[in-house]
Amino acid sequence: MSNLTVLRPRAFRPAILFNCSETCLTVFDAFPKAIFHFLVLPRVRPPLRVSDLTDLRSLLKCERKNARAILQDLSDEADSVKKLVQEEMLNRYGFQWQVWAGFHPAPSMEHLHLHVISSDLCSPKLKNKKHYNSFHPKLGFFLHLSDVLSWFDADPSYFEKMSQLRKKDYEPLLKEDLTCWKCEGAVRNMPTLKEHLQEEWDDERRREKARIAKKNASLKSREVSQPGSSPSQG
């Protein structure tokens, strides 16, 4: 991605650009791997250069306070996106489910970007093992933003170790056997996994909507059963 693309929101078509601020651009992922999937990109600002924002590894080589500031900007923007996503979840589906924010240590696109993705992982674009394992929240390839931020508060030697982000250490994870991230059960192939993920999400939807309906009924019943104020005696 070019420097101009990062600096100029108008370089994106309205159908792609979701939000922009002084620090970040948020775009719809062109190949969403879940019902909701966005990319948050930091805008290039001094003292950092375009080359410093090639990926997470290049950012973590910068002065730590500058790297942390960029990650905090991404975190703030991701929180805003999550709120909007959760509102849309309620409006469209009647309940909310998890939204993750994280990086890929061996990304397919140049220029640092943070994935903000809903946990259903139900999408026609989720086609193969590599796609799924790259977003499996427990496998290790998907680096949760909160975990990356915690590296800055750890022992310097730990930060140095984790910030290496060598592709050879992470790419084998994409070839791991398929397992459901929720129930941790083994799954033999992608068609079976996709069907299972859809069933998991459908079940969650039914449970949450039933819970919400029960809670609302309880509140309504409580309001009806409350006695009115007794008339004052004169």
KAURJO-V938054 format. One record per backbone hydrogen bond with DSSP energy under -1.0 kcal/mol. NH is the residue of the N-H (numbers start at 1). CO is the residue of the C=O. E is the energy in kcal/mol with one decimal. If there is no record, write none. Layout:
# KAURJO-V938054
nh: (NH NH)
co: (CO CO)
e: (E E)
This chain:
# KAURJO-V938054
nh: (6 7 8 11 12 16 17 18 19 21 25 26 27 28 29 38 39 40 41 43 48 53 54 59 60 62 67 68 69 70 71 72 73 74 75 76 77 78 79 80 81 82 83 84 85 86 87 88 89 90 91 92 93 94 100 102 103 111 112 114 115 116 117 118 119 126 127 132 133 134 135 143 145 148 149 150 152 153 158 159 160 161 162 163 169 171 173 174 175 176 180 184 187 193 194 195 196 197 198 199 200 201 202 203 204 205 206 207 208 209 210 211 212 213 214 215 216 217 218 219 220 221 222 223 224 225)
co: (2 3 4 8 9 13 13 26 26 24 41 19 39 16 37 116 27 114 25 23 45 50 51 55 56 59 63 64 65 66 67 68 69 70 71 72 73 74 75 76 77 78 79 80 81 82 83 84 85 86 87 88 89 90 117 115 143 54 53 40 102 38 100 36 98 123 125 128 129 130 132 103 101 144 145 146 149 150 155 155 156 157 158 159 166 167 170 171 172 173 185 180 178 189 190 191 192 193 194 195 196 197 198 199 200 201 202 203 204 205 206 207 208 209 210 211 212 213 214 215 216 217 218 219 220 221)
e: (-1.6 -2.1 -2.2 -2.0 -2.2 -2.2 -2.3 -3.0 -2.0 -2.7 -2.6 -3.2 -2.7 -2.8 -2.1 -2.9 -2.7 -2.6 -3.4 -3.0 -1.6 -1.4 -1.0 -1.9 -2.4 -1.8 -2.3 -2.8 -1.7 -1.9 -2.2 -2.3 -2.1 -2.3 -2.4 -2.6 -2.3 -2.7 -2.2 -1.6 -2.4 -2.8 -1.9 -1.8 -2.7 -2.9 -1.9 -2.1 -2.6 -2.0 -2.4 -3.0 -3.0 -1.0 -3.2 -2.1 -2.6 -2.3 -3.9 -2.6 -2.9 -2.6 -2.2 -2.6 -2.5 -1.5 -1.3 -2.1 -3.1 -1.6 -1.6 -2.9 -2.7 -2.1 -2.6 -1.4 -1.1 -1.1 -1.0 -2.1 -2.5 -1.9 -2.9 -2.5 -1.6 -3.3 -1.6 -1.4 -1.5 -1.3 -2.5 -1.7 -2.2 -2.2 -3.1 -1.9 -2.4 -3.1 -2.0 -2.0 -2.6 -2.4 -2.7 -2.5 -2.3 -2.6 -2.3 -2.5 -2.7 -2.4 -2.1 -2.4 -2.6 -2.4 -2.4 -2.4 -2.6 -2.4 -2.2 -2.2 -2.3 -2.5 -2.1 -2.0 -2.0 -2.1)
